[in-house]
Amino acid sequence: MFSLGRRSLRTLAIALTLSVAPVAAFAQAPADADVLDNYADLALAGYEDALSTTKALDAAIDALIATPSEATLQAAKDAWKAARIPYQQTEAFRFGNPIVDEWEGRVNVWPLDEGLIDYVDASYGSESDSNALYVANVIANPKLLIDGVELDATNITPALLQDNLQEAAGVESNVATGYHAIEFLLWGQDLNGTGPGAGARPFTDYSTADHADRRGAYLKAASSLLVSDLEEMVANWTADGAARAALPELGISAILTGMGSLSFGEVAGERMKLGLLLHDPEEEQDCFSDNTHVSHLNDAVGIRNVYLGKYVRVDGRVVDGPSLSDVIAAKDAALDTEIKALLDDTVGKMNVMADRAEAGEAYDQQIGEGNVEGNAVVQAAIDGLIAQTRGIERAVALLKLGDAVTIEDSDSLSNPDAVFQ
């Protein structure tokens, strides 16, 4: 279905009055307030889509728990993958807005020590010097000892996960909530290394296996919590929401900080280059499901969305309005053209990587040691992210924002020797 957004309508109006409007009108930059308002509208729409698809996931999890089968487990997996697409496109709203940053760790933090949650393979090991809860397995053990204090986990509830298990004992890898805890409970561990295959959790884990009822209770608690967390973030972007209200003070720098930090330090560095340097399948974001290529691609799409001020919703509707692109174009049309080309190039390279994964070579295989062609495909996408970051930095300089924009760094890119120390 074709839909004209606000930006499209504005362009049409200009075209209809071309005979009386001076050419200079095309170069008129929108007010920062209008750009920020549209930016907030994009965020609201993105988080609403993340919420609606997560509610569909929650319903699929209800069906799996009520009637465990190959079909209901697969339906829940499909719903999880569908929910990842709009959520990943919202990640461009991180870094520049502290309200989003403080919240994000509840829904998308990784990597996780999955032994905190459920059973793991013997190859996982039985202890960790950095995590006393490495194999605590709360599903099998209703009593846990955390920092010398006994925790009663008889009833597995959203509050238990959020208040007692998330980052328990101050360990960041004790991830008890969010997309990746749910992913682990749907797929189980991926024990294939850089060989083909994702996790292969049987549906009987929710019917006849030991602790099936507690496993179902954990999965439902995590799913319910994810829904409520996303409801909170949707509210933060409504007309009187805190994240939207913070924008006038944060200014255009919030957009550039989010774009640059996600491009460089986060995706290019921590999520991609680190795993490529180590050739380690554990260093991939959606490691249980082999869905990493989809997440990386949609991060790149989300960055482009905020620059263009345009987002295509899951139902096909378009949110469109005054953009950072318009601001840059009014000051330096050539730079705007360059940045748009760089963003398109990155998305194109991510699509090459994603197409390769969909054809049968998963992301963890592409980063595997000795896979020269696969490594090159991943490196090309990293190079695209780095190049677009340089374009973003030129935009920062053009707008004279200086120290107002801080782009996250990564040792994987700036000091790779440190990775091996």
C-alpha positions as CSV (number, residue, x, y, z in Angstrom):
1,M,0.0,0.0,0.0
2,F,1.4,3.4,-1.0
3,S,1.3,6.1,1.6
4,L,2.4,9.7,1.3
5,G,4.3,10.8,4.5
6,R,4.7,14.4,5.6
7,R,7.9,14.9,3.8
8,S,6.4,13.5,0.6
9,L,3.5,15.9,0.9
10,R,5.9,18.8,1.5
11,T,7.9,17.9,-1.6
12,L,4.6,17.7,-3.7
13,A,3.5,21.1,-2.4
14,I,6.8,22.7,-3.4
15,A,6.6,21.1,-6.9
16,L,3.1,22.5,-7.4
17,T,4.2,26.1,-6.6
18,L,7.5,25.9,-8.5
19,S,6.5,28.7,-10.8
20,V,6.2,31.2,-8.0
21,A,8.6,29.9,-5.4
22,P,12.3,30.9,-5.7
23,V,14.8,28.1,-6.2
24,A,16.4,29.1,-2.9
25,A,13.4,27.7,-1.1
26,F,14.6,24.2,-1.9
27,A,17.7,24.9,0.3
28,Q,15.8,26.2,3.3
29,A,16.8,24.1,6.3
30,P,14.0,22.9,8.6
31,A,14.0,24.2,12.2
32,D,15.8,21.9,14.6
33,A,12.6,21.6,16.6
34,D,10.8,20.2,13.6
35,V,13.6,17.7,12.9
36,L,13.6,16.6,16.6
37,D,9.8,16.3,16.6
38,N,9.9,14.0,13.5
39,Y,12.8,12.1,15.1
40,A,10.6,11.4,18.2
41,D,7.8,10.4,15.9
42,L,10.1,7.8,14.3
43,A,11.1,6.5,17.7
44,L,7.5,6.2,18.9
45,A,6.5,4.3,15.7
46,G,9.5,2.0,16.0
47,Y,8.9,1.2,19.6
48,E,5.2,0.7,19.0
49,D,6.1,-1.8,16.3
50,A,8.6,-3.5,18.6
51,L,5.8,-3.7,21.2
52,S,3.1,-5.1,18.9
53,T,5.5,-7.8,17.5
54,T,6.6,-8.7,21.0
55,K,2.9,-9.1,22.1
56,A,2.6,-11.5,19.2
57,L,5.6,-13.4,20.5
58,D,4.0,-13.4,24.0
59,A,0.9,-15.0,22.5
60,A,3.0,-17.6,20.7
61,I,4.8,-18.4,23.9
62,D,1.4,-18.9,25.6
63,A,0.5,-21.4,22.9
64,L,3.8,-23.2,23.3
65,I,3.4,-23.6,27.1
66,A,-0.2,-24.7,26.8
67,T,0.4,-27.2,24.0
68,P,4.1,-28.0,23.5
69,S,4.9,-29.4,20.1
70,E,7.3,-29.0,17.2
71,A,4.7,-26.6,15.6
72,T,4.2,-24.4,18.6
73,L,7.9,-24.2,19.3
74,Q,8.6,-23.2,15.7
75,A,5.8,-20.6,15.8
76,A,7.4,-19.0,18.9
77,K,10.8,-19.0,17.2
78,D,9.3,-17.3,14.1
79,A,7.6,-14.7,16.3
80,W,10.8,-14.0,18.1
81,K,12.6,-13.4,14.7
82,A,9.8,-11.1,13.6
83,A,10.0,-9.1,16.8
84,R,13.8,-8.5,16.3
85,I,13.3,-6.6,13.0
86,P,11.6,-3.5,14.3
87,Y,13.4,-3.5,17.7
88,Q,16.8,-3.5,16.0
89,Q,15.8,-0.5,13.9
90,T,15.2,1.4,17.2
91,E,18.8,1.0,18.4
92,A,19.7,4.2,16.6
93,F,17.9,6.1,19.3
94,R,20.4,4.9,21.9
95,F,23.6,6.6,23.1
96,G,22.3,10.1,22.5
97,N,19.4,9.8,25.0
98,P,20.2,8.7,28.6
99,I,16.6,7.5,29.1
100,V,17.0,5.0,26.4
101,D,20.5,4.0,27.4
102,E,19.6,3.3,31.0
103,W,16.6,1.2,29.8
104,E,18.3,-0.8,27.0
105,G,20.2,-3.2,29.3
106,R,16.9,-4.7,30.4
107,V,15.9,-5.8,26.9
108,N,18.9,-6.4,24.6
109,V,22.0,-6.9,26.7
110,W,24.4,-9.7,25.7
111,P,26.5,-11.8,25.9
112,L,24.9,-13.9,28.6
113,D,26.1,-16.8,30.8
114,E,23.1,-19.0,30.0
115,G,24.0,-21.4,32.8
116,L,22.4,-19.0,35.2
117,I,19.0,-19.8,33.6
118,D,18.9,-23.4,32.5
119,Y,20.9,-26.6,31.9
120,V,23.9,-26.4,29.6
121,D,26.2,-28.8,27.9
122,A,29.2,-30.2,29.6
123,S,31.4,-28.3,27.2
124,Y,30.2,-25.1,28.8
125,G,32.2,-25.9,31.9
126,S,31.2,-26.0,35.5
127,E,32.6,-22.8,37.0
128,S,33.9,-19.4,36.2
129,D,36.4,-17.2,38.1
130,S,34.4,-14.1,37.3
131,N,30.9,-15.5,37.9
132,A,29.8,-17.5,40.9
133,L,26.4,-18.1,39.3
134,Y,27.9,-19.4,36.0
135,V,25.9,-22.7,36.3
136,A,23.4,-21.7,39.0
137,N,20.5,-23.0,36.8
138,V,17.5,-21.3,38.5
139,I,15.1,-23.4,36.5
140,A,16.4,-26.6,38.3
141,N,17.2,-24.9,41.6
142,P,14.5,-22.9,43.4
143,K,17.0,-21.8,46.0
144,L,20.1,-19.8,45.0
145,L,22.9,-18.4,47.1
146,I,23.8,-14.9,45.8
147,D,26.6,-13.0,47.6
148,G,26.1,-15.2,50.6
149,V,22.4,-14.6,50.8
150,E,19.8,-17.2,50.0
151,L,17.3,-16.3,47.3
152,D,13.9,-18.0,47.2
153,A,13.2,-18.6,43.5
154,T,10.3,-21.0,44.1
155,N,8.0,-18.7,42.2
156,I,9.5,-17.5,38.9
157,T,8.0,-14.1,38.2
158,P,9.0,-11.0,36.2
159,A,10.0,-9.3,39.4
160,L,12.3,-12.2,40.3
161,L,14.0,-11.9,37.0
162,Q,14.3,-8.2,37.0
163,D,15.0,-7.5,40.7
164,N,17.0,-10.5,41.7
165,L,18.6,-12.3,38.8
166,Q,19.4,-9.5,36.2
167,E,23.1,-8.8,36.7
168,A,23.0,-10.8,39.9
169,A,26.1,-10.4,42.1
170,G,27.0,-7.4,40.0
171,V,28.1,-9.6,37.0
172,E,27.0,-8.1,33.6
173,S,26.8,-11.5,31.9
174,N,24.2,-12.6,34.4
175,V,21.5,-11.7,31.9
176,A,18.1,-13.0,33.0
177,T,15.7,-10.8,31.0
178,G,15.1,-9.5,27.4
179,Y,15.3,-10.9,23.9
180,H,18.4,-13.0,24.4
181,A,17.1,-14.8,27.6
182,I,14.0,-15.7,25.6
183,E,16.1,-16.7,22.6
184,F,18.1,-19.1,24.7
185,L,14.9,-20.6,26.1
186,L,13.5,-21.2,22.6
187,W,16.6,-22.5,20.9
188,G,19.0,-23.7,23.6
189,Q,22.7,-23.5,23.1
190,D,24.3,-23.5,19.7
191,L,26.9,-26.2,20.1
192,N,27.9,-26.2,16.4
193,G,30.8,-23.8,16.7
194,T,31.5,-22.2,13.3
195,G,29.8,-25.2,11.7
196,P,26.3,-25.2,10.3
197,G,23.3,-25.3,12.6
198,A,21.7,-23.2,15.4
199,G,20.5,-24.3,18.8
200,A,18.3,-27.4,18.9
201,R,16.2,-27.3,22.1
202,P,13.5,-29.9,21.9
203,F,9.8,-29.0,22.5
204,T,9.8,-31.7,25.1
205,D,11.7,-29.3,27.4
206,Y,8.2,-27.8,27.9
207,S,6.3,-31.0,28.3
208,T,8.0,-34.2,29.6
209,A,11.6,-33.0,30.4
210,D,12.8,-32.4,33.9
211,H,11.6,-29.0,35.3
212,A,9.3,-28.4,32.3
213,D,6.8,-26.4,34.4
214,R,9.5,-24.1,35.8
215,R,11.0,-23.7,32.3
216,G,7.7,-22.6,31.0
217,A,7.2,-20.2,34.0
218,Y,10.6,-18.6,33.3
219,L,9.8,-18.2,29.6
220,K,6.5,-16.6,30.3
221,A,7.9,-14.3,33.0
222,A,10.6,-13.1,30.6
223,S,8.1,-12.6,27.8
224,S,5.7,-10.7,30.0
225,L,8.5,-8.5,31.3
226,L,9.7,-7.7,27.8
227,V,6.2,-6.6,26.9
228,S,6.0,-4.3,29.9
229,D,9.5,-2.9,29.3
230,L,8.5,-2.0,25.7
231,E,5.3,-0.5,26.9
232,E,7.4,1.7,29.2
233,M,9.6,2.9,26.3
234,V,6.6,3.6,24.0
235,A,5.2,5.8,26.8
236,N,8.6,7.6,26.9
237,W,8.2,8.8,23.3
238,T,4.5,9.9,23.5
239,A,3.6,13.6,23.5
240,D,4.5,14.0,27.2
241,G,7.0,11.2,27.4
242,A,10.3,11.7,29.1
243,A,12.5,10.7,26.2
244,R,10.7,13.1,23.9
245,A,10.8,15.9,26.5
246,A,14.6,15.5,26.8
247,L,15.2,16.3,23.1
248,P,15.1,20.1,23.1
249,E,18.0,20.2,25.5
250,L,19.9,17.3,23.8
251,G,19.4,18.9,20.4
252,I,20.5,17.6,17.0
253,S,23.6,16.2,18.6
254,A,21.5,13.4,20.0
255,I,20.8,12.1,16.5
256,L,24.4,12.3,15.5
257,T,25.6,10.7,18.7
258,G,23.2,7.8,18.2
259,M,24.1,7.3,14.6
260,G,27.9,7.5,15.1
261,S,28.1,5.4,18.3
262,L,25.9,2.6,16.9
263,S,27.8,2.6,13.6
264,F,31.3,2.6,15.1
265,G,31.8,1.4,18.6
266,E,28.8,-0.8,19.0
267,V,28.1,-2.6,15.7
268,A,31.3,-2.3,13.7
269,G,33.4,-2.8,16.8
270,E,31.9,-4.8,19.7
271,R,29.3,-6.8,17.6
272,M,31.3,-7.5,14.4
273,K,35.0,-6.8,14.5
274,L,35.6,-8.5,17.9
275,G,34.0,-11.8,16.7
276,L,35.9,-11.6,13.4
277,L,39.2,-11.0,15.1
278,L,38.7,-14.0,17.5
279,H,36.8,-16.1,14.9
280,D,34.5,-16.8,17.9
281,P,30.9,-17.8,17.4
282,E,30.2,-16.8,21.0
283,E,30.8,-13.2,20.0
284,E,27.7,-13.0,17.8
285,Q,24.7,-11.2,19.0
286,D,21.9,-13.7,18.2
287,C,24.1,-16.6,18.9
288,F,21.5,-19.2,19.8
289,S,19.2,-18.7,16.8
290,D,21.8,-17.8,14.0
291,N,19.7,-14.7,13.4
292,T,22.7,-12.3,13.8
293,H,22.7,-11.2,10.1
294,V,19.1,-9.9,10.5
295,S,20.0,-7.9,13.6
296,H,23.1,-6.3,12.1
297,L,21.2,-5.5,8.9
298,N,18.4,-3.8,10.7
299,D,20.8,-1.8,12.9
300,A,22.2,-0.3,9.6
301,V,18.7,0.3,8.3
302,G,17.8,2.1,11.6
303,I,20.8,4.4,11.3
304,R,19.7,5.3,7.8
305,N,16.1,5.8,8.9
306,V,17.1,8.5,11.4
307,Y,19.3,10.4,9.0
308,L,16.5,10.4,6.3
309,G,13.8,11.1,8.9
310,K,11.8,8.2,7.5
311,Y,10.6,4.8,8.8
312,V,8.5,2.2,7.1
313,R,6.3,0.5,9.8
314,V,5.6,-3.2,9.9
315,D,2.2,-2.7,8.4
316,G,3.6,-0.6,5.5
317,R,2.7,2.8,6.8
318,V,5.4,5.5,6.4
319,V,6.4,8.0,9.0
320,D,8.3,10.8,7.2
321,G,9.2,14.4,8.0
322,P,11.9,17.0,8.4
323,S,15.3,15.3,8.8
324,L,18.9,15.7,9.6
325,S,19.5,15.0,5.9
326,D,17.5,18.2,5.1
327,V,19.6,20.2,7.6
328,I,22.9,19.0,6.1
329,A,21.7,19.5,2.5
330,A,20.8,23.1,3.2
331,K,24.4,23.8,4.3
332,D,26.4,21.4,2.1
333,A,24.4,19.5,-0.6
334,A,27.5,17.5,-1.6
335,L,28.0,16.2,1.9
336,D,24.4,15.2,2.3
337,T,24.7,13.2,-1.0
338,E,27.9,11.6,0.2
339,I,26.4,10.6,3.6
340,K,23.3,9.1,1.9
341,A,25.5,7.1,-0.4
342,L,27.6,5.9,2.5
343,L,24.5,4.8,4.4
344,D,23.2,3.0,1.3
345,D,26.5,1.3,0.7
346,T,26.5,-0.1,4.3
347,V,23.0,-1.4,4.0
348,G,24.0,-3.0,0.6
349,K,27.0,-4.7,2.2
350,M,24.9,-5.9,5.1
351,N,22.4,-7.3,2.6
352,V,25.2,-9.3,0.9
353,M,26.1,-10.7,4.3
354,A,22.4,-11.4,5.1
355,D,21.8,-13.0,1.7
356,R,24.8,-15.3,2.3
357,A,23.3,-16.3,5.6
358,E,19.9,-17.0,4.2
359,A,21.5,-19.1,1.5
360,G,22.9,-21.4,4.2
361,E,26.2,-19.9,5.6
362,A,25.2,-18.4,8.9
363,Y,27.0,-15.4,10.4
364,D,29.0,-17.6,12.8
365,Q,30.3,-19.6,9.9
366,Q,31.2,-16.4,8.0
367,I,33.4,-15.2,10.8
368,G,35.0,-18.7,11.2
369,E,38.8,-19.1,11.0
370,G,39.9,-20.0,7.5
371,N,36.7,-18.8,5.8
372,V,38.4,-16.2,3.6
373,E,35.4,-15.3,1.5
374,G,33.0,-15.2,4.5
375,N,35.5,-13.1,6.5
376,A,35.8,-10.7,3.6
377,V,32.0,-10.2,3.4
378,V,31.8,-9.4,7.1
379,Q,34.8,-7.1,6.9
380,A,33.2,-5.2,4.0
381,A,30.2,-4.5,6.1
382,I,32.5,-3.3,9.0
383,D,34.3,-1.1,6.5
384,G,31.0,0.4,5.4
385,L,30.1,1.2,9.0
386,I,33.5,2.9,9.6
387,A,33.2,4.9,6.4
388,Q,29.7,6.2,7.3
389,T,31.0,7.1,10.7
390,R,33.5,9.4,9.0
391,G,30.7,11.0,7.1
392,I,28.8,11.5,10.3
393,E,31.9,13.1,11.8
394,R,32.0,15.5,8.8
395,A,28.4,16.4,9.5
396,V,29.3,17.1,13.2
397,A,32.1,19.5,12.0
398,L,29.8,21.2,9.5
399,L,27.2,21.9,12.2
400,K,30.0,23.0,14.6
401,L,28.7,20.7,17.4
402,G,32.2,19.7,18.6
403,D,32.2,18.1,22.0
404,A,28.4,17.9,22.1
405,V,28.7,14.7,20.0
406,T,30.6,11.8,21.5
407,I,31.0,8.7,19.3
408,E,31.6,5.4,21.2
409,D,35.0,3.8,20.5
410,S,36.0,0.1,20.5
411,D,39.3,-1.5,21.1
412,S,38.4,-4.0,18.4
413,L,38.8,-1.1,15.9
414,S,41.2,1.3,17.5
415,N,43.5,-1.0,19.5
416,P,43.0,-4.6,18.3
417,D,46.1,-5.8,20.1
418,A,44.3,-5.2,23.4
419,V,41.7,-7.8,22.4
420,F,44.4,-10.5,22.6
421,Q,45.9,-9.5,25.9
